[in-house]
Amino acid sequence: MTAVVVTGTDTGIGKTVFSAGLTAALGATYWKPVQSGLEDDTDSQIVARLSGRPTLPEAWRLQLPASPHLSAEAEGVEIDDIALTLPDTSGPLVVEGAGGLLVPLNRRTTYLDVIARWRAPVILCARTALGTINHSLLSLASLRARDVPVIGIAFIGAAEPEVEQTICDFGQVAHLGRLGLLDSLTPTTLREEFIAIDIDRIRKSMAA
């Protein structure tokens, strides 16, 4: 089993759509360990619809759309971060985090703590909008401080070549490509847009 973790610089930046495209491109299985917010389609449901690939059940399904530790506390429970281990699959596994790297899972542990324990390579998703340089470089610094292997950074949004290059230069990270914002999000339009992503580099990094 080879796993890759998709994380983001923030919430709502499009990492679920990226995860769906990646899951389809790799012929992978998808897993969202913690789902906070159940009123709308869950991330697993979105990925299943867009990728046509299998999804594993979430370890935690929480009603409140908030930071996982707050969502759990609202239900009178605590997320057991030690129990969050990578599941065995027969092929590639795409794991999507929640929010950013330093989102708390409980009052002691952040998502980064768990990712560092997994030792799986990470793809960082980032906006191209204003503020992304600071958020992206801080996220990369946090990953490197914990010796987490980083495959590269994938951008989401309108093209900002100078901004993207600045992040890659300062962050010393590979540019994996950019997904534009799709007016019509379907399996077909996502597959066509995902051609812009360097899937060969991702495959080679996962196999290393």
C-alpha positions as CSV (number, residue, x, y, z in Angstrom):
1,M,0.0,0.0,0.0
2,T,1.3,3.4,-0.9
3,A,-0.4,6.5,0.6
4,V,-0.3,10.2,0.0
5,V,-1.7,12.9,2.3
6,V,-3.5,15.9,0.8
7,T,-3.5,18.9,3.1
8,G,-4.1,22.6,2.6
9,T,-3.0,26.0,3.8
10,D,-6.6,26.7,5.0
11,T,-10.1,25.4,4.8
12,G,-12.3,25.8,1.8
13,I,-9.5,26.1,-0.7
14,G,-10.5,23.2,-3.0
15,K,-8.4,20.3,-1.6
16,T,-11.4,18.0,-1.7
17,V,-11.8,18.6,-5.5
18,F,-8.0,18.1,-5.8
19,S,-8.3,14.9,-3.8
20,A,-11.0,13.7,-6.1
21,G,-9.0,14.3,-9.2
22,L,-5.9,12.7,-7.6
23,T,-7.9,9.7,-6.5
24,A,-9.2,9.2,-10.0
25,A,-5.8,9.7,-11.7
26,L,-4.0,7.3,-9.4
27,G,-6.9,4.7,-9.5
28,A,-6.7,5.0,-5.7
29,T,-8.9,4.5,-2.7
30,Y,-9.9,7.7,-0.7
31,W,-10.1,8.2,3.0
32,K,-11.1,11.2,5.1
33,P,-10.3,10.3,8.7
34,V,-12.3,13.0,10.3
35,Q,-15.4,14.7,8.9
36,S,-16.7,17.8,10.7
37,G,-20.1,18.8,9.3
38,L,-22.8,16.5,8.0
39,E,-25.5,18.9,6.8
40,D,-24.3,19.0,3.2
41,D,-22.6,16.4,1.1
42,T,-19.5,15.1,3.0
43,D,-16.1,15.2,1.4
44,S,-16.2,11.4,1.0
45,Q,-19.5,11.7,-1.0
46,I,-18.1,14.5,-3.2
47,V,-14.9,12.4,-3.9
48,A,-16.9,9.3,-4.7
49,R,-19.1,11.2,-7.1
50,L,-16.3,13.0,-8.9
51,S,-13.7,10.2,-9.0
52,G,-15.8,7.0,-9.3
53,R,-13.4,5.4,-6.9
54,P,-13.9,3.6,-3.6
55,T,-14.0,5.6,-0.4
56,L,-13.4,4.2,3.1
57,P,-15.6,5.1,6.1
58,E,-14.5,8.0,8.1
59,A,-13.1,7.2,11.6
60,W,-15.1,10.1,13.0
61,R,-18.3,11.7,11.6
62,L,-19.2,14.8,13.6
63,Q,-22.2,17.0,13.1
64,L,-20.9,20.5,13.8
65,P,-19.0,22.2,10.9
66,A,-16.1,23.4,13.0
67,S,-12.6,22.5,14.0
68,P,-12.6,18.7,14.8
69,H,-11.8,19.2,18.5
70,L,-14.8,21.6,18.9
71,S,-17.1,19.4,16.8
72,A,-16.2,16.4,19.0
73,E,-16.6,18.3,22.2
74,A,-20.1,19.5,21.1
75,E,-21.1,15.8,21.0
76,G,-19.4,15.0,24.3
77,V,-16.6,12.9,22.8
78,E,-12.9,13.2,22.2
79,I,-11.1,12.1,19.1
80,D,-8.6,9.3,19.8
81,D,-5.7,10.5,17.6
82,I,-3.6,7.4,18.5
83,A,-6.2,5.2,16.8
84,L,-5.9,7.1,13.6
85,T,-3.7,4.8,11.6
86,L,-3.4,4.4,7.9
87,P,-5.7,1.7,6.7
88,D,-4.5,-1.2,4.5
89,T,-5.6,-1.0,0.9
90,S,-4.6,-3.1,-2.1
91,G,-3.5,-0.1,-4.1
92,P,-2.8,3.6,-3.7
93,L,-4.5,5.5,-0.9
94,V,-5.3,9.2,-0.9
95,V,-5.9,10.6,2.6
96,E,-7.4,14.1,3.0
97,G,-6.9,16.2,6.1
98,A,-9.2,18.7,7.6
99,G,-8.6,22.4,7.3
100,G,-4.9,23.3,7.7
101,L,-2.0,21.5,9.3
102,L,-2.4,22.9,12.8
103,V,-6.1,22.2,13.2
104,P,-6.6,20.5,16.6
105,L,-8.0,17.0,16.8
106,N,-8.3,17.2,20.5
107,R,-6.8,19.4,23.3
108,R,-3.3,17.9,22.9
109,T,-2.9,16.9,19.2
110,T,-3.0,18.7,15.8
111,Y,-3.4,17.1,12.4
112,L,0.3,17.7,11.8
113,D,1.1,15.5,14.8
114,V,-0.7,12.6,13.2
115,I,0.6,13.3,9.7
116,A,4.2,13.3,11.1
117,R,3.6,9.9,12.7
118,W,2.3,8.4,9.5
119,R,5.5,9.3,7.6
120,A,3.5,9.3,4.3
121,P,4.4,12.0,1.7
122,V,2.3,15.1,1.5
123,I,0.9,17.3,-1.2
124,L,0.1,20.8,-0.1
125,C,-2.8,22.6,-1.8
126,A,-2.8,26.4,-1.8
127,R,-4.9,29.2,-3.2
128,T,-3.4,31.5,-5.7
129,A,-5.3,34.5,-4.1
130,L,-3.8,37.3,-2.0
131,G,-2.2,36.0,1.2
132,T,-1.2,32.7,-0.2
133,I,2.6,33.3,0.0
134,N,2.6,33.7,3.8
135,H,0.1,30.8,4.4
136,S,2.0,28.5,2.0
137,L,5.5,29.2,3.3
138,L,4.3,28.8,6.9
139,S,2.7,25.4,6.1
140,L,5.8,24.2,4.3
141,A,8.0,25.3,7.3
142,S,5.7,23.4,9.7
143,L,6.0,20.2,7.6
144,R,9.7,20.4,7.3
145,A,10.2,21.1,11.0
146,R,8.6,17.7,11.6
147,D,10.6,16.0,8.8
148,V,7.4,15.2,6.8
149,P,8.3,14.4,3.2
150,V,6.7,16.9,0.8
151,I,6.0,15.9,-2.8
152,G,5.2,19.4,-3.9
153,I,2.6,22.1,-3.9
154,A,-0.6,22.2,-6.1
155,F,-2.2,25.6,-6.7
156,I,-6.0,26.2,-7.0
157,G,-7.5,29.3,-8.6
158,A,-6.7,31.8,-11.3
159,A,-3.1,31.7,-12.7
160,E,-0.7,33.9,-10.7
161,P,2.7,32.8,-12.2
162,E,4.9,35.2,-10.2
163,V,3.1,34.3,-6.9
164,E,3.4,30.6,-7.6
165,Q,7.1,30.8,-8.5
166,T,7.8,32.9,-5.4
167,I,6.3,30.2,-3.2
168,C,8.2,27.5,-4.9
169,D,11.5,29.4,-4.8
170,F,11.3,30.4,-1.2
171,G,9.7,27.1,-0.1
172,Q,12.2,25.1,-2.2
173,V,9.3,22.9,-3.3
174,A,8.2,21.4,-6.6
175,H,5.3,23.0,-8.5
176,L,2.8,20.2,-9.2
177,G,0.5,22.3,-11.4
178,R,-2.6,24.4,-11.0
179,L,-6.3,23.6,-11.1
180,G,-8.5,26.4,-12.3
181,L,-11.9,27.1,-10.8
182,L,-14.5,25.2,-12.8
183,D,-17.9,26.7,-13.6
184,S,-19.3,23.2,-14.1
185,L,-17.7,20.6,-11.8
186,T,-18.3,17.1,-13.1
187,P,-16.1,13.9,-13.4
188,T,-15.4,14.9,-17.0
189,T,-14.5,18.5,-16.4
190,L,-12.3,17.6,-13.4
191,R,-10.5,14.9,-15.4
192,E,-9.8,17.3,-18.2
193,E,-8.6,20.0,-15.8
194,F,-6.4,17.6,-13.9
195,I,-4.2,17.0,-16.9
196,A,-2.4,20.2,-15.7
197,I,-1.2,18.3,-12.6
198,D,2.2,16.5,-12.7
199,I,0.8,13.1,-11.8
200,D,4.0,11.3,-12.9
201,R,6.1,13.2,-10.3
202,I,3.5,12.3,-7.7
203,R,3.6,8.6,-8.7
204,K,7.4,8.5,-8.5
205,S,7.5,10.2,-5.2
206,M,4.9,7.8,-3.7
207,A,7.0,4.8,-5.0
208,A,10.3,6.1,-3.6
